[in-house]
């Protein structure tokens, strides 16, 4: 059952990523923590590992075919992601699991509030 649930989390995150252009981690991490019982750290590491290739390549390819990708901007963002993910992972390693989970929750609430009220 867990493998099916993991597959459904991945499929749902992929659809949401392609549809809204958001990181699949918004669904993957809560799914792994709340549905499968992974620690916050393990869920974040698993999400990063899973997102390395499939979301970026196939999703971006569809947008690129329609002329909807600013390649120079994407390259600059990619450089920021490359170094930022390293720094963020180092920082996460210094935090306790509960503190990290709460920080992630606050981040999601702030993003949601900004989207709803702007």
URDA-V265018 format. One line per field, one symbol per residue. ss: DSSP state (a for helix, b for strand, c for the rest). phi: phi as a letter, one per 40 degrees, with the letter a starting at -180 (. if undefined). burial: + if it has 16 or more other ideal C-beta (glycine too) atoms within 10 Angstrom, else -. A space follows every 10 residues. Layout:
BEGIN
ss: ???
phi: ???
burial: ???
END
This chain:
BEGIN
ss: caaaaaaaaa aaaaaaaaaa ccccaaaaaa aaaaacccca aaaaaaaaaa accaaaaaaa aaaaaccccc aaaaaaaaaa aaaaaaaaaa aaacccaaaa aaaaaaaaaa aaaaaaac
phi: .ccccccccc cccccccccb gcccccbccc cccccbgccd cccccccdcc cdbccccccc dcccccgbbc cccdcccccc cdcccccccc cdccbccccc ccccccdccc ccccccbb
burial: -----+--++ --++-+++-- --++++++++ +++----+-+ +-++++++-+ +---+---++ ---------- ---------- ---------- -+-------+ +--+------ --------
END
